[in-house]
């Protein structure tokens, strides 16, 4: 029997945006790994009536409801009380939990406040789950073929409890649910609607695996998700669909799952035993910084020159005064000269030049904010690319750095 799960994260601080909700994605990922389908996620504040309504709705559409948060000792920690109310179970003082909480404080030479006894109050008939990372026990309450699992809110406590207690309970209680596997294909240089057109046949035919397009900071990701009896079968299903769409997406595909553009560039540079240097103006070293995010990048990244002024472009990169005067600092000619200049000065196989107008000032009638030129130089000669980005200063800088990495990869693959 395939079980449907709803995750309810509790806490007004989540609704106010004061903390980032990491518990829901963690639980969803872990549940998918063991084949439990998470079809709903809800966040609710510390209000009894609203939490009660959310739990009742969840029980109406899911077999298992997993909550996080609200198991602490204060009056605002109400998740367990609301669970008992929804399931019509009285609360009782669980003496083994009292002893464990007392020992927790005693080992730390601390006096236990009386309000910590609230954490030992349990719904009648519940399974109490020990918490070896904190004072709040977890709770599993079964009623009418439905289950509510209350987990603590602090991520280190929740993660430990799920991996060491809840996962085993679910697998023993419901048997194998198979696996749910996702693979993310990361593309750059194509819009979401254009990419959809290229793989429209696969999207219209989708069943298992499912296909989703996700826009992510200038990239478009294709997520393939398969459910199967085991990992091997799920990967086979994904592979069949992936192979069908590959001819259409290959020119834009640069990575899989967590692989970034800087990872992809680094792998090619290492495999080809090539070195690289960058000259950056409007990005201020951002593209170089991203390359250095990859461990071991010193094997191929020789250095970088942040040439923000024309004087530095001329003095250190040999961008001629004639080019700067006639074409301007933001031009294809200047970007190309920067790429060639940094390659020569640092003695590398690849040189990269980046220049543009990040804004908000600096624009002219024929050179607006967002105008960017990127050049790559190597054994096949220089190539340049022009962009007209939109957005705020940081957005333009980030998009420019990402575009530069993409074109570096393209150039490397042509060698």
C-alpha positions as CSV (number, residue, x, y, z in Angstrom):
1,X,0.0,0.0,0.0
2,X,1.5,3.4,-1.0
3,X,1.3,5.9,1.7
4,X,0.6,9.6,1.2
5,X,2.4,12.0,3.6
6,X,1.8,15.6,4.5
7,X,4.4,17.7,6.3
8,X,3.3,20.4,8.6
9,X,5.9,22.8,9.8
10,X,4.8,24.9,12.8
11,X,6.0,28.2,14.2
12,X,5.0,31.8,13.7
13,X,8.7,32.7,13.1
14,X,8.4,30.7,9.9
15,X,5.5,32.8,8.7
16,X,7.2,36.0,9.6
17,X,10.3,35.0,7.6
18,X,12.5,35.2,10.7
19,X,14.1,31.8,10.0
20,X,14.5,29.7,7.0
21,X,12.4,26.5,6.9
22,X,14.9,23.7,6.4
23,X,12.9,21.0,8.0
24,X,10.3,20.6,5.2
25,X,12.8,20.0,2.4
26,X,14.9,17.7,4.6
27,X,11.9,15.6,5.5
28,X,10.6,15.5,1.9
29,X,14.0,14.4,0.6
30,X,14.4,11.7,3.2
31,X,10.8,10.4,2.7
32,X,11.2,10.3,-1.0
33,X,14.4,8.2,-0.6
34,X,12.4,5.5,1.1
35,X,9.4,5.7,-1.3
36,X,6.9,7.7,0.7
37,X,5.0,10.2,-1.4
38,X,5.0,13.7,0.1
39,X,2.1,15.4,-1.7
40,X,1.4,18.3,0.6
41,X,3.4,20.7,2.8
42,X,1.8,23.3,5.1
43,X,3.2,25.9,7.5
44,X,1.1,27.2,10.3
45,X,1.7,29.6,13.2
46,X,1.4,29.0,16.9
47,X,-2.3,29.3,17.0
48,X,-4.5,26.5,18.4
49,X,-7.5,27.0,16.2
50,X,-5.6,27.4,12.9
51,X,-3.2,24.5,13.8
52,X,-6.3,22.3,14.5
53,X,-7.8,23.2,11.2
54,X,-4.6,22.5,9.3
55,X,-4.2,19.1,11.0
56,X,-7.8,18.1,10.3
57,X,-7.3,19.0,6.7
58,X,-4.1,17.0,6.5
59,X,-5.7,13.9,8.0
60,X,-8.5,14.2,5.4
61,X,-6.0,13.8,2.5
62,X,-2.9,12.0,3.8
63,X,-2.2,8.8,5.6
64,X,0.7,10.1,7.6
65,X,1.1,13.6,8.9
66,X,4.5,14.6,10.2
67,X,4.8,17.8,12.1
68,X,8.0,19.7,13.2
69,X,8.2,22.2,16.0
70,X,6.1,23.1,19.0
71,X,7.4,20.4,21.4
72,X,9.2,22.8,23.7
73,X,8.5,23.7,27.3
74,X,6.8,27.1,26.8
75,X,3.1,28.0,26.6
76,X,3.6,28.7,22.9
77,X,4.6,25.1,22.2
78,X,1.2,23.6,21.4
79,X,1.7,21.1,18.6
80,X,1.4,18.0,20.9
81,X,-1.7,19.5,22.6
82,X,-3.4,20.2,19.3
83,X,-2.6,16.7,18.1
84,X,-4.2,15.2,21.2
85,X,-7.2,17.4,20.7
86,X,-7.6,16.5,17.0
87,X,-7.3,12.7,17.8
88,X,-9.5,13.0,20.9
89,X,-6.8,11.7,23.2
90,X,-6.2,12.8,26.8
91,X,-2.7,13.9,27.8
92,X,-0.8,12.1,30.6
93,X,2.5,12.5,32.3
94,X,5.0,10.0,30.8
95,X,7.3,9.1,33.8
96,X,10.1,7.7,31.7
97,X,10.3,11.0,29.8
98,X,10.3,12.9,33.1
99,X,13.3,10.9,34.2
100,X,15.1,11.3,30.9
101,X,14.6,15.1,30.9
102,X,15.7,15.3,34.5
103,X,18.9,13.3,33.7
104,X,19.5,15.6,30.7
105,X,19.7,18.6,33.0
106,X,21.5,16.8,35.8
107,X,24.4,15.7,33.5
108,X,24.9,19.4,32.7
109,X,24.7,20.4,36.4
110,X,21.6,22.4,35.7
111,X,18.3,22.7,37.6
112,X,15.3,21.6,35.5
113,X,12.6,24.3,35.3
114,X,9.2,23.0,36.2
115,X,7.8,24.0,32.8
116,X,10.0,21.3,31.1
117,X,7.5,18.8,32.5
118,X,5.2,19.9,29.7
119,X,7.6,18.1,27.3
120,X,6.8,14.8,29.1
121,X,3.0,15.1,28.6
122,X,1.9,12.6,26.0
123,X,-1.3,11.7,24.2
124,X,-2.8,8.4,25.6
125,X,-1.7,5.4,23.6
126,X,1.2,7.2,21.8
127,X,4.6,5.8,21.0
128,X,7.2,8.0,22.7
129,X,10.4,8.6,20.7
130,X,13.6,9.3,22.7
131,X,15.5,12.4,21.7
132,X,19.3,12.1,22.2
133,X,19.9,15.6,20.9
134,X,17.6,17.6,23.2
135,X,14.9,17.5,25.8
136,X,11.8,17.2,23.6
137,X,10.7,13.6,22.9
138,X,9.1,12.8,19.6
139,X,5.6,11.3,19.5
140,X,3.9,8.9,17.2
141,X,0.1,8.7,17.6
142,X,-2.0,6.2,15.5
143,X,-5.8,6.5,15.2
144,X,-8.3,5.2,12.6
145,X,-5.6,4.1,10.1
146,X,-4.0,7.6,10.3
147,X,-0.8,8.5,11.9
148,X,0.5,11.8,13.3
149,X,4.2,12.0,14.0
150,X,5.4,15.0,16.1
151,X,9.1,15.9,15.7
152,X,11.1,18.6,17.5
153,X,11.8,21.8,15.6
154,X,15.6,22.3,16.0
155,X,17.0,20.8,12.8
156,X,19.8,18.9,14.5
157,X,17.3,17.2,16.8
158,X,14.7,16.5,14.0
159,X,17.4,15.1,11.6
160,X,18.8,12.7,14.3
161,X,15.3,11.5,15.3
162,X,14.2,10.9,11.8
163,X,17.3,9.0,10.7
164,X,17.6,7.0,13.9
165,X,14.1,6.4,14.9
166,X,11.3,7.4,12.5
167,X,12.7,6.0,9.3
168,X,13.0,2.5,10.8
169,X,9.4,2.8,12.3
170,X,7.9,3.7,8.9
171,X,9.7,0.9,7.0
172,X,8.8,-1.6,9.7
173,X,5.2,-0.4,9.9
174,X,4.5,-0.1,6.2
175,X,7.1,-2.3,4.5
176,X,9.0,-1.3,1.4
177,X,7.5,1.7,-0.5
178,X,10.1,1.5,-3.2
179,X,12.1,4.6,-4.0
180,X,11.5,8.0,-5.5
181,X,14.5,9.3,-7.3
182,X,15.1,12.7,-9.0
183,X,17.7,13.7,-11.4
184,X,18.2,17.4,-12.3
185,X,19.6,18.4,-15.7
186,X,21.0,21.9,-15.6
187,X,21.0,24.1,-18.7
188,X,22.1,27.6,-19.5
189,X,21.6,29.9,-22.5
190,X,18.0,29.1,-23.3
191,X,14.7,30.4,-21.8
192,X,12.2,28.3,-20.0
193,X,9.5,28.5,-22.8
194,X,12.0,27.8,-25.5
195,X,13.3,24.8,-23.6
196,X,9.8,23.5,-23.1
197,X,9.2,23.6,-26.9
198,X,12.3,21.5,-27.5
199,X,11.2,18.7,-25.2
200,X,7.4,19.2,-25.6
201,X,6.9,15.6,-26.8
202,X,8.5,14.1,-23.7
203,X,6.4,16.5,-21.5
204,X,3.2,15.5,-23.1
205,X,4.0,11.8,-22.9
206,X,5.2,12.0,-19.3
207,X,3.9,9.5,-16.7
208,X,6.7,7.9,-14.8
209,X,9.1,9.7,-14.6
210,X,7.5,13.1,-14.3
211,X,9.2,16.1,-15.9
212,X,9.3,19.6,-14.4
213,X,11.1,22.8,-15.6
214,X,12.5,25.0,-12.9
215,X,13.9,28.5,-13.4
216,X,17.0,29.0,-11.2
217,X,19.1,32.2,-11.3
218,X,19.7,32.4,-15.0
219,X,19.6,28.6,-15.4
220,X,16.7,26.3,-16.4
221,X,16.7,23.0,-14.7
222,X,14.9,19.9,-15.9
223,X,13.9,17.6,-13.0
224,X,13.1,14.0,-13.8
225,X,11.4,12.1,-11.0
226,X,10.8,8.4,-11.1
227,X,9.1,6.1,-8.6
228,X,10.1,2.4,-8.7
229,X,10.7,-0.7,-6.6
230,X,14.4,0.0,-6.4
231,X,17.1,2.6,-7.3
232,X,18.3,0.7,-10.4
233,X,14.8,0.6,-11.9
234,X,14.1,4.2,-11.1
235,X,17.4,5.2,-12.8
236,X,16.6,3.1,-15.8
237,X,13.2,4.9,-16.2
238,X,14.9,8.3,-15.9
239,X,17.6,7.3,-18.4
240,X,15.1,6.3,-21.1
241,X,13.4,9.8,-21.0
242,X,16.7,11.6,-20.7
243,X,18.1,9.9,-23.8
244,X,15.0,10.9,-25.8
245,X,15.4,14.6,-24.9
246,X,19.2,14.7,-25.0
247,X,19.6,15.7,-28.7
248,X,17.5,18.8,-28.1
249,X,19.1,19.9,-24.9
250,X,22.7,18.9,-25.4
251,X,23.9,22.4,-26.6
252,X,22.6,23.9,-23.3
253,X,23.3,21.2,-20.8
254,X,26.3,21.8,-18.5
255,X,25.7,19.7,-15.4
256,X,23.7,17.2,-13.5
257,X,22.2,17.5,-10.0
258,X,24.5,19.7,-7.9
259,X,27.2,20.3,-10.6
260,X,27.7,24.0,-11.1
261,X,29.2,25.9,-14.1
262,X,32.4,26.4,-12.1
263,X,32.6,22.7,-11.4
264,X,32.1,21.9,-15.1
265,X,34.7,24.4,-16.1
266,X,37.2,23.1,-13.6
267,X,36.7,19.5,-14.7
268,X,37.4,20.3,-18.3
269,X,40.5,22.5,-17.5
270,X,41.9,19.6,-15.4
271,X,41.1,16.9,-17.9
272,X,42.7,18.9,-20.7
273,X,45.6,20.1,-18.5
274,X,44.9,23.7,-19.3
275,X,45.3,26.9,-17.3
276,X,43.2,30.1,-17.2
277,X,43.4,33.7,-16.2
278,X,40.7,36.4,-16.0
279,X,40.5,40.1,-16.4
280,X,37.4,41.5,-14.9
281,X,35.9,45.0,-14.8
282,X,32.2,45.3,-14.0
283,X,32.1,41.9,-12.2
284,X,35.0,43.0,-9.8
285,X,36.5,39.5,-9.6
286,X,33.2,37.6,-9.2
287,X,33.8,35.1,-12.0
288,X,37.2,34.4,-10.5
289,X,35.7,34.0,-7.1
290,X,33.3,31.4,-8.4
291,X,36.1,29.4,-9.9
292,X,38.0,29.4,-6.6
293,X,34.8,28.0,-4.9
294,X,35.9,24.7,-6.4
295,X,38.5,22.8,-4.2
296,X,41.7,22.3,-6.1
297,X,41.2,25.2,-8.5
298,X,44.8,26.3,-8.0
299,X,45.8,23.6,-10.4
300,X,44.3,25.5,-13.3
301,X,43.5,29.1,-12.2
302,X,46.7,31.1,-12.4
303,X,45.3,34.5,-11.4
304,X,43.0,37.4,-12.1
305,X,43.3,41.1,-12.7
306,X,40.4,43.4,-11.6
307,X,40.9,46.2,-14.1
308,X,38.2,48.6,-13.1
309,X,39.9,51.7,-14.5
310,X,41.1,52.4,-18.0
311,X,44.5,53.1,-16.6
312,X,44.8,49.5,-15.3
313,X,43.4,48.1,-18.5
314,X,46.1,49.9,-20.5
315,X,49.0,49.4,-18.1
316,X,48.5,45.8,-17.1
317,X,46.4,44.3,-20.0
318,X,47.8,46.2,-22.9
319,X,44.4,47.5,-24.0
320,X,45.5,50.3,-26.3
321,X,44.6,53.9,-25.6
322,X,43.2,54.0,-29.2
323,X,40.7,51.3,-28.5
324,X,39.6,52.9,-25.2
325,X,39.2,56.2,-26.8
326,X,37.4,55.1,-30.0
327,X,35.4,52.1,-28.8
328,X,35.1,52.8,-25.1
329,X,35.8,50.7,-22.0
330,X,32.6,48.8,-22.6
331,X,33.0,47.3,-26.0
332,X,33.8,44.1,-27.8
333,X,37.2,45.4,-28.7
334,X,38.1,46.2,-25.1
335,X,36.8,42.8,-23.8
336,X,38.8,41.0,-26.5
337,X,42.0,43.0,-25.7
338,X,41.5,42.3,-22.0
339,X,41.2,38.5,-22.7
340,X,44.3,38.5,-24.9
341,X,46.2,40.8,-22.5
342,X,45.6,38.7,-19.4
343,X,46.4,35.5,-21.2
344,X,49.8,36.9,-22.4
345,X,50.7,38.6,-19.1
346,X,50.0,35.5,-16.9
347,X,51.1,33.0,-19.5
348,X,48.0,30.8,-19.5
349,X,46.2,28.7,-22.2
350,X,43.0,30.6,-21.7
351,X,42.3,34.3,-21.1
352,X,39.0,35.9,-20.3
353,X,37.9,39.5,-20.5
354,X,34.7,40.9,-18.9
355,X,33.6,44.5,-19.2
356,X,30.1,46.1,-18.9
357,X,27.8,48.6,-17.1
358,X,26.4,47.1,-13.9
359,X,24.6,50.4,-13.0
360,X,22.8,52.2,-11.7
361,X,25.0,54.9,-13.2
362,X,27.5,54.9,-16.1
363,X,25.0,54.5,-18.9
364,X,24.8,56.5,-22.1
365,X,22.3,56.7,-24.9
366,X,23.9,53.9,-26.9
367,X,25.3,51.9,-24.0
368,X,22.6,51.2,-21.4
369,X,22.9,49.7,-18.0
370,X,23.2,45.9,-18.4
371,X,25.3,46.1,-21.5
372,X,28.1,43.5,-21.1
373,X,30.9,42.1,-23.3
374,X,32.6,38.8,-22.5
375,X,35.6,37.6,-24.5
376,X,37.5,34.3,-24.4
377,X,40.9,33.8,-25.9
378,X,42.9,30.7,-26.5
379,X,44.5,28.6,-29.2
380,X,41.5,29.0,-31.5
381,X,41.7,32.7,-31.3
382,X,39.5,35.2,-29.4
383,X,35.7,35.1,-29.4
384,X,33.4,37.7,-27.8
385,X,29.7,37.7,-26.7
386,X,27.4,40.6,-26.1
387,X,24.6,40.7,-23.5
388,X,22.0,43.2,-22.5
389,X,21.0,42.1,-19.0
390,X,18.3,43.7,-16.9
391,X,18.0,44.0,-13.1
392,X,19.8,45.6,-10.2
393,X,23.5,45.9,-10.0
394,X,24.1,42.6,-8.1
395,X,21.8,40.8,-10.4
396,X,23.7,42.0,-13.5
397,X,27.1,41.1,-11.9
398,X,25.9,37.6,-11.1
399,X,24.4,37.0,-14.5
400,X,27.5,38.3,-16.2
401,X,29.8,36.0,-14.1
402,X,27.5,33.0,-14.9
403,X,27.5,33.9,-18.7
404,X,31.3,34.1,-18.6
405,X,31.6,30.7,-17.1
406,X,29.3,29.2,-19.7
407,X,31.3,30.7,-22.5
408,X,34.5,29.5,-21.0
409,X,33.1,26.0,-21.0
410,X,32.0,26.3,-24.6
411,X,35.4,27.4,-25.7
412,X,37.1,24.6,-23.8
413,X,34.9,22.0,-25.4
414,X,35.8,23.3,-28.8
415,X,39.5,22.7,-28.2
